Amino acid sequence: MKNLKKAFIALIALTFVLATSCATSAGSKTAAASLTKTQERMLWKISGTDKNGNPSTVYVQGTIHLGDDRLAVSDNVNKLFLSADRRLGEISTSDYPKIQEKTIEMMIESVKAAEGRDFRKELSDKDNAFLLSIFPAETLDQYALFEPWVTNLLISQSILVTAGLDVNKALDTYFVNYASANGLDTQGLDTLQTQLDIIKFGNWNEQVEILSETIKSFSEPDELEKATKEISDMYEAYINDDVAKIAKIIDSSKKSETDIEKRYNKMIWNDRNEAWAELIAQYLNEGGTTFIFAGCGHFTGKESVFTELQKNKVLK
């Protein structure tokens, strides 16, 4: 990827560590719903009617998958979360305990898929020197048994530490824990496999190319400073409830220059936004109140979930 921003904005858009598509009932005709941005930080309200003509509401709490002590949830949002008829995060409560197990399985499969190839042989001397500067030689020998995406993920996650933010303080983690503390479950907008597929995106050659670009961005001080600033700027915009700035950053990150970038953006943004829009349409049709908490990048800028809902005439 020619710009590290694309990779890291995408990483933020994923649930930490690492689609289900449902349509509205056939033949049901309801009036288009209205969308309102509330006074709460990154919280939208969709007001519509269900298949029986009764009021139907979906709250969308845009999140960011890292945080600090400023990332607090108001009493009002907590009440909306608890009183909802259904709650959805990016993955379900039942999927969270499976993350470590599935990641290990995916890494074992990665060793088989590597078929004895060593990605270091396809990197430049400069790239390999950088890897040796951050990983002990014996550790790097172990990483080289896997496909390149594993090492790329390990390097990429360090940008979050560099930016001074903590995934354990993310709102997604908060809502999952809050639901558990109150004996509630959360459903998933994505399957766990959807998010795992994004992490291991690309064939061998594409993963090597992506890894090389990541190394370049980390090994060049100016690029690292730029990437860190972009993450910090996005987080500050989130804290300040600056929807316009978030939209600008997200739209900029979606600009595709290569076939790899186009396919990656389609997987992480377009496909998921379309699927999520169909789920929201389904829940509006079913009725009651739904509370969704998911990455704010999916609800801002061009081609967002809300844009998909408008295209489908679910939203005015």
N, C-alpha and C positions, 0 to 999 in steps of 0.2 A: 504494500500500500504506500502510495507516494506521500501521504500525509499522516503522521502518527495520530492526529486528531480523530481520524476516521476510526481507527482501531480502539482508542480509549473511550470515545463517546459511546461506541458500541458496547464496550466492556461495562460501562456504567449502566447502560440500558438493560443489562442482564441481571438476574437475581444472583446474589453472591454464590460462588463456587462454579459455580460453573460460570399442530395446533388444532387445538381442538376446534372444529368448525361446526357450529350449530345454527340452523336457519329458523326463521320465524315460521309459525304454523301456516301451512298452505291455505290460501283463501282468506286469511284473516285480514281485515282492513281496519286500521286504526288511524286516527289523526296524527300528523307529524308531531313529534315531541319538541319541547323547547330546551335550549341549553343556557345555563346561567353560571357565570364565574362567581363564586361566593367570596366573602371577605376573608375566609380562612385561606391559609397558604396553600396554593396549588390544589384547591378543592373546587370541583365543578358539580352542578346539580342538573340532571336531566329529568324533566317533568313531562310525563306522557300519560297515556291511557292503555289499559290492558285489553285483551280480546273481548272482555265483557263490558268495556266502556268505563271501568273503574280507574281511579288514579293509580299511576304506576311511577315509581321513582328509582333512579339510579344515581348514587353519589360516586364520583370518581376522584379519589385522592391520588394525585400524582406524587410519586416518591422519587428519591434519588438514592442509589444503593450504597451509600457511604454517608458519614456524618461526623458531627462533633457535638459538644454540649448545647449548642444553640438549637439543635433540631428537636424541639419539644412539640408535643401534641396537646391541643387545647381540650378542655373538658367537653366542649360542644362536639368536637370530632369524635372523642371517645364515646359519647352518648349515641351519636349516629351509628358508629360501628357496632355497638352492643345491641342496639334496637333493630338493626336490619334483619330482614328475613333470611338473607343469605350474604355471605362474605366471600370475596375472591381476591387472591393474590396472583402473582405470576405463576406460581406452582402451588399445589394443594398442601395442606397440613400433612397428609399422609406421605407426600413425596419427600419432605424434608429429611426424615430419618434415613431415606434411601440414597441420599446424595453421596455419602462416602462410599457405600457399597458399589453404586453404579459407576462412580469415578474410577474405583479400583478395577472393576470389570472392563471399563473402557480402556484403561491403560494396559491391561493384560492383552486385550485385543490389539492394541496399538503395537505391542512388541511383535505379534504375529504378522501384522500388516506391514511392519518395517522390513520383514524378510531379510534381516541381516545387514541392511543398508545402514550406513553411518552418515547422517546429514552433514557432519563436519567436513567431509570430503567435498561437499558442494558449496561450502562457504569460503569466503576469501580468508587469507592469512590474518587480515585486520579483524574480521569478524570473530575468528577463532581466538585471537589474542584477547579480545574483549570478554568472551565467554570464560576464558581461563583467569581473567582478572576478577570475576565475581563468583566463580564456582571452583572448588578444589578439583584437581585433575581427576581423582578417583570418582568424585560425584558426577562430574561431566561424562565420564565413561559410562556411568549408569544411565544418565539421561539420553545418551546417544543410542541406547537400545530401543528407544521409543521413536514414534513418528515426531517430526519437528514441532507439532502443535503443543506438545507437553512442555518443552523448553520455552516456547514462545509465551505460554500462559504463565509460567513461573516468573519470567522476566517482566511481563506486562503488569502483573499484580503489584510489583514493587512501586509503581508510579503512585499508587494510592497512599503508600507510606510516605513517599517523597512529598506529596501534596499535604501531608499532615492530617489526613482524614481516616476514619475508622469504619470498616464495614460492619462491625458489631454495634455501631450506633445508628445504623440505617433504619429508616422508618419501616421497611419491610420486615426486618427482624423484630422491631417493636410490636407491630400488629400481630405477627405470628405468636409472639410470646404473650401478648395481651389476650388474644383469643384463647390460648391454652390455659391461662390463669383463670379465665371465666368459663371453662368447660365447653368452649366452642371450637368448631373446625372451620377451616377456610378451604374453599374449592380453588381450582387452578384455571387460569386463562390459557396457560400452556401445559403440555405434558412435560415431564422432566426430560424426556428424550429430545424434545424440541430444543431445549436450552443446551443440552449436551452436544447435540449436532452442530450448534453454532460454534461452540468452543473448538471442536475438532474439524472445522470447516476446511474444505479443499483437499485436493489430491496431494501426493508427495511433493511434486515440483512446486505447486502453489504454496504449500506450507513452508517450504524452504525459502521461497521468495518473501513471504510474509515475515518469517523469522529474521531474514537478513535486513528487512526494512526496520523491524523493531530494534535490532541491534544497532543499526545506524543511528536511530533516534536517541538511543540511550548512551551511545558512545561519543556523540557529538554534543558538547555542553550547551550550545545554543539551541539545539533541537530539544534536549531534555528540559531546558528552562521553559521553552515554548509550550511543550506538552503539559508540564506541571502547571503553568499559568492558565492554560485552557481548562484544565480540570478545576482549578481554584475559581476561575471566573464563572464557570457553570454553577459551581456550588454556591457562590455568593449571590448569583442571580436567583437561585432557588430560595435561599434564605430570605431574600428581599421580595419574593413573590413577583419577580419580574418575568412575566410570561413572554413578553416580546423578545427579551434578550435570550431566554432559553430557546425560543423558536428560531432565532437567528443562528445560534450555535448549532442546533440540531440540523437545520437545513443546510448549513455549511458543511457539516460532517457527512452529509448524504451525497455530495457531489462525486460522481464516479468518472474516473479517467481510464480505467482498464476493465476488461471483462471480469476479472476476479472481483473488483470492487462492486461492479454492477450486480453480480450474483450474490455477493455477501450482503449488500444493502437490501436486496430483495428478500433474502432469507430473514434478516434480523428486523427489518422494518415493514416492508410492504405486505409480506405474507402474514405476519403476525397481526398487523393492524387490521387487515381484512377479516381475519378470523375473530379477533376481539370484537370488532364492530358487529359481526353476526351474533356473537354471544350476548352482547348488550341488547340487540334487537329482540332476541329470544326472551331475555329477562323482563324487558319492558312489556312484551306481549303476555308473559305469564302473570305479571302483576306483583304487587307488594313492593318492598323496598330492598334494593341491592346496594351493597357497599363494596366498591372495587378499589384496591390499592395496588398500583403498578407504576413503572417508570414514567416520569413526566414527559420524557421525550416522545412517547407514543401519542400524547394528547396535545402536542404543540406543533406549530409550523405547518408546512405544506404536507399533504398526504398523511395526515394524522388519522387516528381512530375517528375523531369527530368529523373529519372530512369524508371518510368512508360512509359514516352514518348519513351525512347530508346527500352524498351521491345516491344512496339507497332510499332516499326520501323518508328515512326514519326520523331525522332531525330537520327542522325548518331551515 
